[in-house]
Amino acid sequence: METKDIAINNDLIVLAVPGNAVESAVKNIIEIDGKIVIDLTNPIGEGLKLTRGTTTSNAEEIQKIIPTAKIVKKLNTVGLEKMIDPTVNEKKITMLIAWDHEDANLKVSQLIEEIGFDPLIVGKLYFSRYLDPFAMIWIEVVRVQGMNPNTGIKWMR
């Protein structure tokens, strides 16, 4: 299956590519109308520096390229180590979510809960431009400074 065919028999597509490859990964996808695309990417360039953030995000750029898809931003603020067990000290890690489509948000939030995270909607898709820099805090502390990756945020409510 080529990248362009990825949406043909799928209602939900998970975009997990290097942050600087999102445009080439999505630009030729066919039959994407109404499909949900979960953006897990972080726009990180050379030297672990953000290439986007505060004025736009990968999720917003993806939405421009495939405007008929339903883009949801999540799963970019923790490391892969927490995807299997999204808890710290027996508490669910909060997964921050940005979206523009109610039906996509509901479906993906349920999926996030099933995985074991505590979903928290932070706002519309443009809020993903703030999730990308937020992810950099985790990357800096864990990947650069060497803190144990068994970490995550818990939004107390």
BAKOLGU-82793 format. One record per residue (C-alpha): x, y, z. Coordinates in steps of 0.25 Angstrom, whole numbers, plus 5000, padded with zeros to 4 digits. Example, Ala and Ser with C-alpha at 12.3 -4.5 7.8 and 13.67 -1.06 7.14 Angstrom:
! BAKOLGU-82793
504949825031
505549965029
This chain:
! BAKOLGU-82793
500050005000
500550144996
500450265005
499350314996
498450194998
498550195013
497150255015
496350165005
495950055015
496150135028
495350235036
496450275045
497850305041
498950315051
500050415046
501350375053
502450425044
503650515047
503150655049
503850715037
503150605028
501750635030
501450705017
502050595008
501350495016
499950555014
499950625001
499550514992
498650435001
497350404993
495950374998
496250455011
494850525011
494250525025
495350425031
495950455044
497450485044
498150475058
499450565058
500450515067
501650595061
502550695067
503150795058
504550775062
505750815054
507250815055
507750825069
506450785075
505850925072
504450945068
504150985054
502751025057
501951075069
501151195075
500751245061
500451105054
500650965056
500750835048
499350805051
498850935045
499750915033
499250775031
497850825031
498150925020
498750815011
497550725014
496450815017
495350705016
495950625027
495650635042
497050665049
497150635063
498450675071
498850585082
499850475087
501050575085
501350615099
501850485105
502950385100
502650255094
503050185107
501650235113
500850185101
500750045107
500550085122
500050235122
500050245137
501050295147
500950255162
499650185158
499050315153
498550335138
499450435130
498650545125
498650545109
498450685104
497550695091
497250805081
496250785070
495150855061
494150735059
493250695070
493050555065
494450525062
494850585076
493850485083
494350365075
495750395078
495550435092
494850305095
496050235088
497050315097
496250265109
496250125105
497750135104
497750175118
498050325117
497150435124
496750525112
496650675113
496150765102
496950885102
496250955091
496150965076
497150915066
497951045067
498251005081
499250905075
500251015073
500351015088
500450865090
501650865081
502450955090
501950885102
502450755096
503850815096
503850825111
503650675112
504750655101
505750745108
505550685122
505550545118
506250525105
507350635107
507450645122
507250495124
506150495134
505350365135
504350355124
503350295134
502750435134
501550515130
500550625134
499350605142
498350715141
497650725154
496150745154
